[in-house]
Amino acid sequence: MSYLDLPSDLSTRSLTDTTLAADVIDLILEPDERERGCVAAMLCDADDIGVQPLVLGDLGPEGPVTGARRLLDHVLPELAAVGGSVLLGLGRPGGVVLTDGDRAWHQSVLDLCRAHDVRLLGAYIATPAAVRELPPDLLAAS
């Protein structure tokens, strides 16, 4: 499957399926946004169904860690209040080999979701070439 052939019932499907989640990140992060650098969030309801995509582009010199914090500090308290969850993506140029910046962004979003008590359904790196899933939060799984 790819973002080009998403299921017609996407608006009723849980984004806990990692293949579907990766395709959703691929859909909401345009190639030009990835080239410039961006952070994306798919806000989900209590059943892990996507209800609202958000994209923060033009991260400027502050970079993705601060950009993610700026976005998530505003929306995660609201998600926590309704028992929602979130799917996150980091759009960047280059290939899908993980960088230290990717790892720092991943750790920051894990920490933010944990601090706000919001389930992180997945975190992905989206480059012009591909979308790559990052490892799940091991603390949440234990």
C-alpha positions in Angstrom: 0.0 0.0 0.0 1.1 3.6 -0.4 -0.5 7.0 0.1 -1.7 6.7 -3.4 -3.9 3.8 -2.6 -5.1 4.4 0.9 -8.2 2.5 1.9 -11.5 4.3 1.2 -12.5 3.8 4.9 -9.3 5.5 6.2 -11.4 7.8 8.4 -12.7 4.8 10.4 -9.4 2.8 10.7 -7.1 2.8 13.6 -3.6 4.1 12.9 -2.0 1.4 15.1 -1.3 -0.5 11.9 2.3 0.6 11.1 2.0 0.3 7.3 -1.1 2.5 7.3 0.5 4.9 9.7 3.6 5.3 7.5 1.3 5.9 4.5 -0.6 8.6 6.4 2.7 10.4 7.2 3.7 10.0 3.6 0.4 11.6 2.6 0.5 14.6 4.9 4.2 15.5 4.4 4.6 17.0 0.9 8.0 16.4 -0.8 8.8 20.1 -0.8 8.0 20.3 2.9 10.4 17.5 3.5 13.1 19.2 1.6 12.7 22.4 3.8 12.3 20.4 7.0 9.1 20.1 9.0 7.3 18.3 11.8 3.9 16.7 11.3 1.3 15.3 13.7 -1.8 13.4 13.0 -4.1 14.0 16.0 -6.1 10.9 16.8 -9.2 10.2 18.9 -9.4 7.7 21.8 -9.8 4.9 19.2 -6.6 5.9 17.5 -8.4 7.1 14.4 -6.8 10.1 12.7 -9.0 13.3 13.0 -6.7 16.2 12.2 -3.3 16.5 10.5 -1.0 19.3 11.5 2.3 20.4 9.8 4.8 22.8 11.2 7.1 23.9 8.4 9.9 26.5 8.2 11.6 25.3 11.3 14.4 27.8 10.8 17.4 27.8 13.0 15.5 26.3 15.9 15.4 22.9 14.3 13.1 20.0 14.6 13.5 19.3 18.4 12.3 22.8 19.3 9.8 22.8 16.5 8.2 19.6 17.8 8.2 21.0 21.4 6.5 24.2 20.1 3.8 22.2 18.3 3.3 19.5 20.9 3.2 21.6 24.0 0.1 23.2 22.5 -1.8 20.1 21.3 -0.8 17.3 23.7 -2.7 18.6 26.8 -5.9 18.8 24.7 -5.3 15.2 23.4 -4.6 14.0 26.9 -7.9 15.5 28.1 -9.9 13.4 25.6 -7.8 10.3 25.8 -6.4 10.8 22.3 -3.2 9.7 20.7 -0.8 11.1 18.2 1.2 9.9 15.1 4.3 12.0 14.4 6.6 12.6 11.5 9.9 14.4 10.9 10.3 15.6 7.3 13.8 16.3 6.2 16.0 16.2 3.1 18.5 13.4 2.5 18.2 9.7 2.8 16.6 7.4 5.4 19.8 6.5 7.3 19.2 7.8 10.8 21.2 10.8 12.0 22.0 12.1 15.4 19.4 14.8 14.7 16.8 12.2 14.0 17.6 10.4 17.3 17.4 13.7 19.2 14.0 14.5 17.7 12.7 11.0 18.4 13.8 11.2 22.0 12.3 14.6 22.5 8.9 13.4 21.1 9.0 10.3 23.3 9.7 12.5 26.3 7.0 15.0 25.4 4.3 12.3 24.9 5.3 10.6 28.1 5.2 14.0 30.0 1.7 14.8 28.7 0.5 11.2 29.1 -0.5 10.8 25.4 0.0 7.6 23.5 2.5 7.9 20.7 1.2 5.6 17.9 4.5 5.9 16.0 7.3 8.2 15.0 8.6 8.4 11.4 11.3 10.0 9.4 10.0 11.2 6.0 12.6 12.0 3.3 12.0 12.6 -0.4 13.0 9.0 -0.9 11.0 7.1 1.7 9.3 7.0 5.1 11.0 5.1 7.9 9.5 4.0 11.2 11.5 4.7 14.3 11.5 2.2 17.2 8.5 2.3 19.6 8.8 3.7 23.1 10.2 0.8 25.0 9.1 2.3 28.4 5.5 2.5 27.2 5.7 -1.2 26.2 6.9 -2.4 29.5 
